[in-house]
Amino acid sequence: MKIEVLGTGCTTCNTAEAVVREAVAKSGKDVEVVKVSDRMEIAKSGVLMTPGIIVNGDIKITGKIPTVEEVSDLIKEVEN
């Protein structure tokens, strides 16, 4: 599984990345977390508002900091 965190490096985006990494650590699953901060790559992804969370190529969350529970639910959803 691959989770991409899209953001330009602002506090909100950095917090979103920290939340994703915490949820992944708690899950105990083999999940690759990638931070995407290049504006062109973010634009290509289709995310219009950052932070953005993409799981296995699908946009799941945009424009807000997710909770650990939300990210955990995304990880579980992809497993099923």
Buried (B, 14 or more C-beta within 10 A) or exposed (E): BEBBBBBBEEEBBBBBBEBBBEBBEEBEBEBEBEBBBEEEEBEEBEBEEBBBBBBEEEBBBBEBBBEBEBBBBBBEEBEE
